[in-house]
Amino acid sequence: MNWHHFDKNEYRYLALYWVLFALIKTWVNTESVFADFNRLNIAIDYWKPLVWEGSSHFVSLLLIILIVIFDKKLLARYPATKNRIIGHLILSLIYSLSHVIGMVLIRKAIYWGANEQYDFGNWSSELIYEYRKDLISYLSILATIYAYRFIISRLRGEAKVIATGEDSPEPNKPERLLVKKIDKEFIIKINDIDWIEAAGNYMNLNINGKIYPLRETMSGLESKLNPNLFARIHRSTIVNLDRIKQISALETGDYEINLNCGKQLRLSRRYREKVKQILF
């Protein structure tokens, strides 16, 4: 799989998945509601259940972004599972209330345009009823997000710092990384890394043409690497100095670094002097 292409277009693929999921679910639920009315011999215009389901899934689609952002912040700030569970329970209440208010406003606007009146019912009882449904939806969305992260990490081979001994804590200057994939586990040496690029909450380790994501911040990873071997050349890039083949000056004042593998990286002016001091 071309992971460079995937990284570049990941958010587009995710957005496409959720949009298609919402459209399909809207259509299926609309058909079911319309069929239920027909079964009970109750006349109803097809556009009404379509508006009910469409407004609900449209608002849910927008709120997925909130869930993803909130979960990432929870994961970074509260590694303990208990705190994350409490946080998600609180957010589920906010999610449900936002979902109800949003879909009701959309329905009222559409009904008003059709010269009809939309009645949501008794808010107290309806909010409780909607929260029961929204909690299930919230947990389903969260489960999908976690399943996606796990599958991608195993397909790519997520890296993790390991100690020099089984009973030793994680070292300040690690020498090896453990890579876990779906079908195998293997160890790679830190010194084998060609270059590192920031990618969201991960650092992508480029090793012999393959990419292994490591959950770490750029500054945190930089502090753990050997400063005589690895150097920051850009706000989002670290390079293995032993892999540098050539450095060329650009008209912009920056430099272009050519690695032995053929990769070209940008050396920004901010880090130029530091790299020169190490190399020369």
N, C-alpha and C positions, 0 to 999 in steps of 0.2 A: 504494500500500500504506500502511496506517495504522501508521507506525513507532512511534508512542507506545504503541499497543496491543501491538505486537510486543515492544518493550523491556520492558513490564510483565509479559508472559507468556512471554518467551523461554526461561527455564529450564524452564517447564512443557512447552513444545513440544519442547525438546531431550530432556527426560526421557521424554516420550511416544514420540518417535522411537526412542530406544534400547531402551525396553521392548518396543515392537512388533517391532523388529528381533530382539531376543533371543527373543521368543516364536515368531516365524516360523521362525527358524533352529533353535530347539529342536524344533519340530514336523517340519520337513523332515529334519533329521538323525536324529530318532527313527524316522521312517518308513523312511529309507534303511538304518539299522542293522537294524531289524526285518525288512526285505525281504532283506537279506544273509543273516541267519540262516535264513530260510525257504528261500532259494535253496540253502543248504547242507544243508537238511533237519535243522536243529538246532532243537529245541523250546526256546522261551524265552518267558517271560511279558512281555507288552508293557510293563508298568510298569518293568521293569529298564532297557531302553535309554532310556526316558523319564526315569528318575532320573539316568542317566549324563549325558545331554545337558542336562537341566534344571539339574542342579547345576553343571555347567561354565559354562553361559551366565549363570546367576544370579550366580556369583562374579565372572565377567568384567564383568557389568553394574555391580557395586559398585566394581570396580577402575577403571572408566572415569573416575570422579570423581578418583581419584588421578592419573591420566594428565593430565587437564585442568589440575588445580591445579599439578602439577609442571612442565608445559610452560609455563604462564604465568610461573612464577617463573624458569624457565630463560631465557625470552625477554626478561624484564626485566633479568636480571642478566648474561646472557652473549649479547650480540647476535651474536657470531661463530658461524657455523654449525658449525664444528668442535667447539667446546665443547658445543653443544647435542646433537650426534650422540653424543658420548661419554656425556653425561648420560643420554640416552635408552637407550643400550645397557646402562648400569648399572641403570636402572629396569626394563628389560625382564627382567632376571634376578630382580629383586624381584617383579615382576608375575607371572612364571611360577611362582616358588616359592609365593607367596601364593595363586595360582589353584589349584595342585595341592593344597596343604594344605587350603584351604577346601572344594574339591569332594569330597575324600576324606572329610573329617569329616562332610559332609552325607550322603554315600552310606552311610557306616558307621551313622549315626544312623537313616536310613530303613530300611536292611537289618535293623538291630537291632529296630526296631519291627515288622518283618515276620517276625521269628524266623529270619533268615537271616544269613549271614556274608559280608561284602564283603572281597575280597582285591584290593588294588591291584597286587600283584606285587612284583618286585624294585625297590626304590626307586632304586638307582643308575642302572640302565638306563632305568627309566620316566621319571625326571626329565630325562634327556637327550632322550628321545623327546618328552616333553611340551614341553620348551623349544623344540624345533624348530617345533612347532605354535604355541606361544604367541608366538614371535617374529613369525611371520607375522600372527597375530591382532593383536598389539601394533602392528605397522606399519600394518595395515589401519585400526585405530581411529585412529591418529595421522594417517594420510592423510585419513580422513573429517573429522577435526577441522579440519585445515588447509584442506581443500577448502571446508568450510562457512564458515570465516572469510573466505576469499577471495571466495566468491560473495556473501556478505552485504555485505562491504565494497564490492564493485563495484556491487551493486544500490542500496545507499544512497548511494554516492559518498563514499568515504573521503577526508578532507582531509589535506594535507601542507604544511608550511611551505616556501616557496620563497624563494630569494634575490632581491635586486633586480636582479642581473645573472647571466648564465649561469655565469660562472666565479667568482662570489662565494660565500663560505661562508654558512651559515644565519645571518641577522641576529639580534641580541639582541632587537630590537623589530621583528618582521616586519610588513609592510604587506599582504602578499597570501598567499593559500593556493591550492594546486593541488588540484583535486578530480578524482579518477579514477573514472569509472563504466564499465560494460561497453561502452557504445556511444560514449562521448565523454569528453573532458577539457576542463575550463574553469577559469578563475581567478576567485576571489572576493576582495573586499577585507575586511580585518579589521574596518574600521569599519562594515561592513554587518551584522555579527553583532548580533542582538537580545539574546540571552542564551545562557548556557552552563550545561549541567548535567553533573555527573559521572555516568558509567555504566561501572562496572568499571574496566578499563584504558584506557577512552576518555573523552574529553570530547565531549559532543554539542553541536555548534554549531548553534543555531537561527537560520536566516536566511530571512526572507520565507516562513515557514510550512513550510520544509523543514529536515531534520536531516542534518548531515554529521559523522560521527565523526572525531575526531582522536586519535591515540595519544599521550597526554600525561598527566601528573599534574596535579591541580588547582593545586598550588603552583607547579609548573614553568610552566604556562600563564599563571598570574596574573603571574608575574615578567616575562613577555614582552609583556604587554599595556600599553597606555598608561594609567597610573594616573589621569590626568585624564579619561579616557573610560570606562574599565571599573572596576567596583568589586565586591568580594566582598560578597554580602549574606546568604550562608548558607554552611555548611561544604561544600555541594555545588553552589552556584550563584554565577555571576558575571553581572552585568547591564551592558548598554550604557546609560550614564546619559542619553544623548540620546534613548533610546527610552521613558523614563519619562514617563507622562502624569499620574499622581497617586499620592500616598502617603497611606495611611489608617492611623490607630492602631487596634489591636485590644485587647480586654479583657485578653489574656494579657500585654501589655507589648511584644509584637512589633508589627511594622507590615506592612501589605499593600501591595505595589507593583503598580500597574496600568500595563501597557505600552500603547503606541499601537496595537499589534496586537490588544489585548484580553486578552492573557495576564496572569494574576495570579500573583505570586511573593511568597514570604514573606521579609521582612527581619527577621532575628533580632536580639535585643538586643545580641549580641556585636559585630555590625558596624554598629549603628545610628549611633553617634557618628562613625565614620569616613566613612560615606556622607553624613551631615549636613555635615561639614566640607568635603567636595568640592562638594556641591550649593549650600551656602549660605555 
